[in-house]
Amino acid sequence: MKKALTALAAAAALGLASCGRYSSSYDAVGFVHNELSDSAFMDFYRFEGRIVFDLDGDEGDSLEYSGRLEKGSVTVSIDRDGTKQELFRLSDGGEVSSSLALPEKDKVYILVETDGSCENGRIDIEIR
C-alpha cells in the first residue's frame, strides 16, 4: 500500500510540474508583480531570469504593452499559438509603448527574459 501511495504521489507531482508550457525562474530585489486574467505588471530594482504571465484574450482584443529599463537587457516574448515570438526588447535606458491585435480567443503567454542582471525597470501588459 505504501509503495502505491508513493507512486501515486510521484505521478501527481510530475503532472503538476508539467502543466504549464513555460516556467518562471528568477532572482530579484525590490520586485513587485501582479497578474490577473487580462493584465500583468512587474516593477523591479534588480531582476535576473524569466517570469511568465498567463493571460486570456478574446477575438478582436488588443494587447497593449509598455516598458522601460534603466540598465541591462530584457526580451519580452508572446506565445499565443504554441510559437514563441519576440514582442519587444529593451536595453540601457530604453522605453516602449505599443499594441498588438489578437486575432482569436486564446491563452496568451507573456515571457520576460533577461540577459544577465537588469536594473530599475517596469513592464505593463493589458488586454482590452
C-alpha positions as CSV (number, residue, x, y, z in Angstrom):
1,M,0.0,0.0,0.0
2,K,2.8,2.4,0.9
3,K,4.5,1.8,-2.5
4,A,1.3,2.5,-4.3
5,L,0.8,5.8,-2.5
6,T,4.4,6.8,-3.1
7,A,4.0,6.1,-6.9
8,L,0.7,8.0,-7.0
9,A,2.2,11.0,-5.2
10,A,5.2,11.0,-7.6
11,A,2.8,10.8,-10.6
12,A,0.7,13.7,-9.3
13,A,3.8,15.8,-8.7
14,L,5.1,15.1,-12.2
15,G,1.7,16.1,-13.7
16,L,1.7,19.4,-11.7
17,A,5.2,20.2,-12.8
18,S,4.4,19.7,-16.5
19,C,1.0,21.6,-16.5
20,G,2.4,24.8,-17.9
21,R,4.2,25.3,-21.2
22,Y,6.7,27.7,-19.5
23,S,8.0,28.2,-16.0
24,S,9.3,31.2,-14.1
25,S,12.8,31.2,-12.6
26,Y,14.4,34.4,-11.4
27,D,16.4,36.3,-8.8
28,A,15.1,39.8,-7.9
29,V,15.4,42.7,-5.4
30,G,12.7,45.3,-4.9
31,F,10.4,43.3,-7.1
32,V,6.6,43.8,-7.2
33,H,4.4,42.0,-9.7
34,N,0.8,41.1,-10.3
35,E,-1.2,39.0,-12.7
36,L,-4.9,39.0,-13.5
37,S,-6.7,37.2,-16.3
38,D,-6.4,40.3,-18.6
39,S,-3.4,42.2,-17.3
40,A,0.0,41.9,-15.6
41,F,2.8,44.1,-14.5
42,M,6.3,43.9,-13.0
43,D,8.3,46.7,-11.3
44,F,11.8,46.0,-10.0
45,Y,15.1,47.4,-8.7
46,R,17.0,44.4,-9.9
47,F,15.8,41.4,-11.9
48,E,17.6,38.4,-13.5
49,G,15.9,35.4,-15.1
50,R,12.5,34.7,-16.5
51,I,8.9,35.3,-15.4
52,V,5.9,34.1,-17.3
53,F,2.4,35.7,-17.3
54,D,-0.6,33.6,-18.4
55,L,-3.4,35.9,-19.8
56,D,-6.7,35.2,-21.6
57,G,-7.6,37.0,-24.8
58,D,-10.8,37.2,-26.9
59,E,-11.1,37.6,-30.6
60,G,-10.9,41.3,-31.5
61,D,-9.0,42.2,-28.3
62,S,-5.8,44.3,-28.3
63,L,-2.7,43.6,-26.3
64,E,-1.4,46.9,-25.0
65,Y,2.1,47.0,-23.6
66,S,4.7,49.4,-22.3
67,G,8.1,49.1,-20.6
68,R,11.2,50.9,-19.5
69,L,14.6,49.8,-18.4
70,E,17.4,51.8,-16.9
71,K,20.2,49.2,-17.2
72,G,20.6,45.8,-18.7
73,S,18.8,43.9,-21.5
74,V,15.4,42.2,-21.4
75,T,13.4,40.5,-24.1
76,V,9.6,40.2,-23.9
77,S,8.0,37.5,-26.0
78,I,4.5,36.3,-26.6
79,D,3.2,32.8,-27.2
80,R,-0.5,32.6,-28.2
81,D,-0.5,29.6,-30.6
82,G,2.4,27.4,-29.5
83,T,5.1,29.5,-31.1
84,K,7.2,31.9,-29.1
85,Q,7.7,35.3,-30.9
86,E,9.6,38.4,-29.7
87,L,7.2,41.2,-28.8
88,F,9.9,43.8,-27.9
89,R,13.4,44.2,-26.5
90,L,14.7,46.8,-24.0
91,S,18.2,47.8,-23.2
92,D,20.0,50.5,-21.3
93,G,17.7,53.5,-21.0
94,G,15.1,52.0,-23.4
95,E,11.3,52.6,-23.4
96,V,8.5,51.1,-25.4
97,S,4.7,51.6,-25.7
98,S,2.6,49.9,-28.4
99,S,-0.2,47.4,-29.0
100,L,-0.9,44.2,-31.0
101,A,-4.3,42.9,-32.2
102,L,-5.2,39.4,-31.0
103,P,-6.9,37.5,-33.9
104,E,-8.7,34.9,-31.9
105,K,-9.7,33.8,-28.4
106,D,-6.8,32.0,-26.8
107,K,-4.3,31.8,-23.9
108,V,-1.6,34.4,-24.2
109,Y,1.7,33.7,-22.5
110,I,4.0,36.6,-22.0
111,L,7.6,35.8,-21.2
112,V,10.0,38.3,-19.8
113,E,13.6,37.1,-20.0
114,T,16.9,38.9,-19.2
115,D,20.4,38.7,-20.5
116,G,22.1,38.9,-17.1
117,S,21.0,41.3,-14.4
118,C,18.7,44.3,-15.1
119,E,18.1,47.4,-13.0
120,N,15.2,49.8,-12.5
121,G,12.6,48.5,-14.9
122,R,8.8,48.2,-15.3
123,I,6.7,46.3,-17.8
124,D,2.9,46.6,-18.1
125,I,0.7,44.3,-20.2
126,E,-3.1,44.7,-20.6
127,I,-5.7,43.0,-22.9
128,R,-8.6,45.3,-23.8
